[in-house]
Amino acid sequence: MEFRPGQLSLDDLHGPRTLDELREGMADCRGCGLAAGRTNLVFGEGNPRARLMLIGEGPGAEEDRLGRPFVGPAGQLLDKILAAAGISRSEVYIANVVKCRPPGNRVPNREEAAACLHWLRKQFALIAPPLVVILGSTALKNLIDPQASITAWRGRWITRGRVRFMPTYHPAALLRDPSKKRDVWRDFQAVRDAYREIVPLKNE
């Protein structure tokens, strides 16, 4: 299923009217084989009216254990990056392409991602963020272009309808290769500047 960012259809707006209703609706999802191995479904969390949404690949071991996105080592690094940019985690919304942990933290396959994309589209429709950070190759391929390379596309704004997307490396990639941190910080500086045009600091 094509994500079609920035082009919401009537199907996206039917059904659940809040994120809590959507979470309840997918609690027993068995749309793909990943459901069989999950401890907890990792729906997403954050400000339901967030002007900035971050979308990653899928839950890891700690996320699966707690049912929360980006709470393991990669999530802790993401928190630090956001804090350095002057953005609190509580004001953004964080989700993943797939809501159940792939075995061994492998990359979700096309069928698994396709089975989950309609849930992500509904989240996206309910939040309606004008800015989205795409974290890593899997999210980029599923949200924007199946042939896209994160190395080639990162750091460039992509506009789809009323939404601007910034692809950057997944925090887990920085843990494996710290040399990527400089690029990611540059990307988040651009995100920060765009975000502050929409949500100025309160003391300004």
Secondary structure, DSSP 8 states (H G I E B T S, - for coil): ----TT---HHHHSS-SSHHHHHHHTTT--SSGGGGG-SS----EE-TT-SEEEEES---HHHHHHT-SS-SHHHHHHHHHHHHTT--GGGSEEEES-SS--GGG----HHHHHHHHHHHHHHHHHH--SEEEEESHHHHHHHT-TT--HHHHTT--EEETTEEEEEE--HHHHHH-GGGHHHHHHHHHHHHHHHHHHS--TT-
